């Protein structure tokens, strides 16, 4: 838990983005009068984006735990 301070911001940002993507998907898919395919796309695309955010968070946590320097600090 010594790296907890470095992990707080990525976790909070990921939670906010996942909630945003889920909210967008649910609100857009609940619009009446849209074709079925369009409703499916409004669910699938934000879901994929949320999954990608979670994968990026897991990679970032692995990087923090392995005590590697941030990518930007190398330049």
Short mmCIF file of the C-alpha atoms (twelve columns), coordinates in Angstrom:
data_MODEL
# 
_entry.id   MODEL 
# 
loop_
_atom_site.group_PDB 
_atom_site.id 
_atom_site.type_symbol 
_atom_site.label_atom_id 
_atom_site.label_alt_id 
_atom_site.label_comp_id 
_atom_site.label_asym_id 
_atom_site.label_seq_id 
_atom_site.Cartn_x 
_atom_site.Cartn_y 
_atom_site.Cartn_z 
_atom_site.pdbx_PDB_model_num 
ATOM 1  C CA . UNK A 1  0.000   0.000  0.000   1 
ATOM 2  C CA . UNK A 2  3.006   2.322  -0.191  1 
ATOM 3  C CA . UNK A 3  1.978   3.356  -3.718  1 
ATOM 4  C CA . UNK A 4  -1.612  4.109  -2.755  1 
ATOM 5  C CA . UNK A 5  -1.266  7.870  -3.276  1 
ATOM 6  C CA . UNK A 6  -0.130  7.319  -6.871  1 
ATOM 7  C CA . UNK A 7  -3.070  4.974  -7.537  1 
ATOM 8  C CA . UNK A 8  -5.865  7.194  -6.207  1 
ATOM 9  C CA . UNK A 9  -6.110  9.562  -9.177  1 
ATOM 10 C CA . UNK A 10 -6.178  6.864  -11.898 1 
ATOM 11 C CA . UNK A 11 -8.809  4.905  -9.957  1 
ATOM 12 C CA . UNK A 12 -11.048 7.946  -9.480  1 
ATOM 13 C CA . UNK A 13 -10.704 9.017  -13.116 1 
ATOM 14 C CA . UNK A 14 -11.491 5.488  -14.310 1 
ATOM 15 C CA . UNK A 15 -14.583 5.265  -12.109 1 
ATOM 16 C CA . UNK A 16 -15.832 8.617  -13.392 1 
ATOM 17 C CA . UNK A 17 -15.255 7.691  -17.044 1 
ATOM 18 C CA . UNK A 18 -16.891 4.261  -16.656 1 
ATOM 19 C CA . UNK A 19 -19.945 5.859  -15.026 1 
ATOM 20 C CA . UNK A 20 -20.031 8.436  -17.819 1 
ATOM 21 C CA . UNK A 21 -19.847 5.798  -20.572 1 
ATOM 22 C CA . UNK A 22 -22.509 3.642  -18.915 1 
ATOM 23 C CA . UNK A 23 -24.745 6.683  -18.457 1 
ATOM 24 C CA . UNK A 24 -24.334 7.725  -22.078 1 
ATOM 25 C CA . UNK A 25 -25.084 4.212  -23.269 1 
ATOM 26 C CA . UNK A 26 -28.182 3.799  -21.134 1 
ATOM 27 C CA . UNK A 27 -29.587 7.242  -21.846 1 
ATOM 28 C CA . UNK A 28 -29.057 7.037  -25.609 1 
ATOM 29 C CA . UNK A 29 -30.449 3.513  -25.857 1 
ATOM 30 C CA . UNK A 30 -33.615 4.503  -24.013 1 
ATOM 31 C CA . UNK A 31 -34.628 7.058  -26.672 1 
ATOM 32 C CA . UNK A 32 -37.877 5.964  -28.285 1 
ATOM 33 C CA . UNK A 33 -38.081 5.701  -32.053 1 
ATOM 34 C CA . UNK A 34 -34.480 4.693  -32.702 1 
ATOM 35 C CA . UNK A 35 -33.831 1.631  -34.853 1 
ATOM 36 C CA . UNK A 36 -32.788 -1.529 -32.992 1 
ATOM 37 C CA . UNK A 37 -29.303 -1.580 -34.538 1 
ATOM 38 C CA . UNK A 38 -28.660 1.988  -33.445 1 
ATOM 39 C CA . UNK A 39 -29.737 1.164  -29.883 1 
ATOM 40 C CA . UNK A 40 -27.359 -1.788 -29.840 1 
ATOM 41 C CA . UNK A 41 -24.508 0.446  -31.056 1 
ATOM 42 C CA . UNK A 42 -25.303 2.957  -28.302 1 
ATOM 43 C CA . UNK A 43 -24.809 0.157  -25.785 1 
ATOM 44 C CA . UNK A 44 -21.842 -1.658 -27.355 1 
ATOM 45 C CA . UNK A 45 -19.571 1.306  -28.134 1 
ATOM 46 C CA . UNK A 46 -19.648 2.887  -24.648 1 
ATOM 47 C CA . UNK A 47 -19.270 -0.582 -23.101 1 
ATOM 48 C CA . UNK A 48 -16.124 -1.213 -25.132 1 
ATOM 49 C CA . UNK A 49 -14.778 2.193  -24.118 1 
ATOM 50 C CA . UNK A 50 -15.458 1.406  -20.442 1 
ATOM 51 C CA . UNK A 51 -13.658 -1.942 -20.760 1 
ATOM 52 C CA . UNK A 52 -10.677 -0.215 -22.377 1 
ATOM 53 C CA . UNK A 53 -10.548 2.283  -19.494 1 
ATOM 54 C CA . UNK A 54 -10.474 -0.591 -16.991 1 
ATOM 55 C CA . UNK A 55 -7.691  -2.356 -18.909 1 
ATOM 56 C CA . UNK A 56 -5.660  0.859  -18.975 1 
ATOM 57 C CA . UNK A 57 -6.197  1.247  -15.217 1 
ATOM 58 C CA . UNK A 58 -4.947  -2.287 -14.570 1 
ATOM 59 C CA . UNK A 59 -1.850  -1.619 -16.685 1 
ATOM 60 C CA . UNK A 60 -1.225  1.654  -14.848 1 
ATOM 61 C CA . UNK A 61 -1.505  -0.046 -11.458 1 
ATOM 62 C CA . UNK A 62 0.970   -2.726 -12.579 1 
ATOM 63 C CA . UNK A 63 3.352   0.022  -13.695 1 
ATOM 64 C CA . UNK A 64 3.053   1.842  -10.377 1 
ATOM 65 C CA . UNK A 65 3.605   -1.334 -8.374  1 
ATOM 66 C CA . UNK A 66 6.676   -2.252 -10.387 1 
ATOM 67 C CA . UNK A 67 8.060   1.181  -9.470  1 
ATOM 68 C CA . UNK A 68 8.855   2.140  -13.039 1 
ATOM 69 C CA . UNK A 69 9.134   5.792  -13.807 1 
ATOM 70 C CA . UNK A 70 6.260   7.520  -15.510 1 
ATOM 71 C CA . UNK A 71 6.484   7.622  -19.296 1 
ATOM 72 C CA . UNK A 72 6.661   11.409 -19.340 1 
ATOM 73 C CA . UNK A 73 9.534   11.596 -16.887 1 
ATOM 74 C CA . UNK A 74 11.762  9.656  -19.313 1 
ATOM 75 C CA . UNK A 75 11.815  12.556 -21.735 1 
# 
